[in-house]
Amino acid sequence: MLDLAGRYTIYLGDWHGHYYTGEIHDMREFRQVLEDLLDSKICSVGCFRERDGVENWCSSSIEFRENLDRDYFQRKYGGDRIIRCKFFDETLNRVFMT
């Protein structure tokens, strides 16, 4: 989803980013992030921890496709995490258990 009211907001999977229209740096970053998402160079990363059968959200970010592996996520988030990677091209979506 893309929201363009007052500021630009990109939503993908468990992540969203805000970019302010009055800031040239934000507009450049918005364009680059949007292009990278549409080209599936980056994806949203949702980090969850399961407790008592319920997945609890821990954090969200975006990550470059080449960084996606279990060891990377274990170093970044620690053990006992569920990592959901969602791409614009849904056929690339992946789930990791750390």
C-alpha distance (Angstrom), angle and dihedral (degrees) to the residues before:
residue distance angle dihedral
M1 . . .
L2 3.78 . .
D3 3.84 121.4 .
L4 3.81 116.7 -166.0
A5 3.83 102.4 177.4
G6 3.82 111.0 125.8
R7 3.78 92.1 -37.9
Y8 3.77 129.9 27.5
T9 3.79 117.1 -110.0
I10 3.79 125.7 -174.7
Y11 3.81 118.4 -159.3
L12 3.80 122.2 -167.5
G13 3.78 125.2 158.0
D14 3.80 110.5 -46.1
W15 3.84 94.7 -18.1
H16 3.77 134.9 78.7
G17 3.79 132.4 176.2
H18 3.82 131.3 -159.0
Y19 3.79 123.3 -144.7
Y20 3.81 121.6 -174.6
T21 3.79 117.7 -135.5
G22 3.82 94.3 -143.4
E23 3.81 93.4 58.3
I24 3.83 116.6 80.1
H25 3.83 91.0 -160.0
D26 3.82 90.2 54.0
M27 3.81 91.8 49.7
R28 3.82 91.6 50.9
E29 3.79 91.0 47.6
F30 3.82 91.0 46.4
R31 3.80 91.1 53.9
Q32 3.82 93.6 46.8
V33 3.82 94.1 46.6
L34 3.81 91.8 46.8
E35 3.82 92.3 49.3
D36 3.82 91.6 47.0
L37 3.81 91.8 48.7
L38 3.82 93.1 48.5
D39 3.83 90.2 48.2
S40 3.85 90.0 47.2
K41 3.81 91.1 -123.0
I42 3.81 87.9 128.8
C43 3.78 134.4 26.3
S44 3.78 140.1 -167.5
V45 3.80 114.5 -96.7
G46 3.79 119.7 -154.5
C47 3.79 116.9 -169.3
F48 3.82 118.0 -157.4
R49 3.79 137.5 173.0
E50 3.79 121.5 -151.9
R51 3.80 117.8 -134.6
D52 3.79 124.1 171.8
G53 3.81 91.1 -12.9
V54 3.82 93.9 -52.8
E55 3.79 124.9 110.5
N56 3.80 110.5 -133.1
W57 3.80 120.0 -161.4
C58 3.83 114.8 -119.2
S59 3.81 105.2 170.3
S60 3.80 147.1 -28.3
S61 3.78 131.2 -143.3
I62 3.77 142.8 144.6
E63 3.77 122.2 -104.9
F64 3.79 138.1 -173.6
R65 3.78 114.3 -103.9
E66 3.81 94.2 -123.0
N67 3.84 91.0 61.0
L68 3.78 95.0 59.9
D69 3.77 110.0 115.6
R70 3.78 136.1 114.3
D71 3.83 95.4 -110.1
Y72 3.81 92.0 52.8
F73 3.79 92.3 51.2
Q74 3.79 93.0 44.8
R75 3.82 90.0 54.0
K76 3.80 92.2 45.5
Y77 3.83 100.6 42.2
G78 3.79 106.3 15.8
G79 3.79 128.2 -128.7
D80 3.79 131.9 -40.0
R81 3.80 94.9 40.6
I82 3.78 133.7 133.0
I83 3.81 110.9 -144.3
R84 3.82 118.2 -162.6
C85 3.82 115.3 -166.3
K86 3.80 114.2 -166.4
F87 3.78 124.4 -171.3
F88 3.79 132.8 -169.9
D89 3.82 84.1 -117.0
E90 3.81 96.5 60.6
T91 3.82 92.6 -159.5
L92 3.84 86.8 74.2
N93 3.83 95.5 56.0
R94 3.81 114.4 126.8
V95 3.79 140.1 -177.3
F96 3.80 124.5 -149.8
M97 3.80 130.0 -168.9
T98 3.82 113.9 -153.1
